[in-house]
Amino acid sequence: MQTVIVASETLFAVAATYLKDATQWNRIAALNGISDPWLSELTVLQIPDLDASAGGGVGF
């Protein structure tokens, strides 16, 4: 787990950057007690460890 500080981001973008999968934004939200994926101010977030099986994307 790591801690990051983001400014005016979306949890989708944060998940894409740190978890390599934007569909895992809900893992970040749950860990930080956030319900709205749109962040409007400077925010400190805990980022969960990578888990390739947790993705919600569709495989081809």
C-alpha positions as CSV (number, residue, x, y, z in Angstrom):
1,M,0.0,0.0,0.0
2,Q,1.2,3.5,-0.7
3,T,0.1,7.0,0.0
4,V,-0.3,9.7,-2.7
5,I,-1.4,13.3,-2.8
6,V,-3.5,14.3,-5.8
7,A,-5.1,17.5,-6.9
8,S,-8.4,17.8,-8.8
9,E,-8.2,14.3,-10.2
10,T,-10.7,11.5,-10.7
11,L,-10.4,8.2,-9.0
12,F,-10.5,6.7,-12.5
13,A,-7.3,8.5,-13.5
14,V,-5.7,7.6,-10.2
15,A,-6.5,3.9,-10.6
16,A,-5.2,4.0,-14.2
17,T,-1.9,5.5,-13.0
18,Y,-1.2,3.5,-9.9
19,L,-3.1,0.3,-10.4
20,K,-2.8,0.2,-14.3
21,D,-6.6,-0.3,-14.5
22,A,-9.1,2.5,-14.3
23,T,-11.9,0.1,-13.4
24,Q,-10.3,-0.5,-10.0
25,W,-11.2,3.0,-8.9
26,N,-13.7,1.5,-6.5
27,R,-10.9,-0.2,-4.5
28,I,-9.4,3.2,-3.9
29,A,-12.7,4.7,-3.0
30,A,-13.5,1.9,-0.5
31,L,-10.1,2.1,1.2
32,N,-10.4,5.8,1.6
33,G,-14.1,6.1,2.5
34,I,-14.9,8.0,-0.6
35,S,-18.2,7.6,-2.6
36,D,-17.7,10.3,-5.3
37,P,-14.9,9.5,-7.9
38,W,-14.5,13.1,-8.8
39,L,-12.0,14.8,-6.5
40,S,-12.2,18.6,-6.5
41,E,-9.4,19.5,-4.1
42,L,-6.0,18.4,-2.8
43,T,-6.6,14.9,-1.5
44,V,-4.4,12.4,0.3
45,L,-5.2,8.8,-0.8
46,Q,-4.2,5.4,0.3
47,I,-3.6,3.2,-2.8
48,P,-4.1,-0.5,-2.4
49,D,-1.5,-3.0,-3.6
50,L,-1.8,-4.2,-7.3
51,D,-4.2,-7.0,-7.8
52,A,-4.6,-8.0,-11.4
53,S,-7.6,-10.2,-10.6
54,A,-9.6,-7.3,-9.1
55,G,-10.1,-5.5,-12.4
56,G,-13.6,-4.9,-13.8
57,G,-12.5,-4.6,-17.4
58,V,-13.6,-6.9,-20.2
59,G,-11.0,-9.2,-21.5
60,F,-10.6,-9.9,-25.2
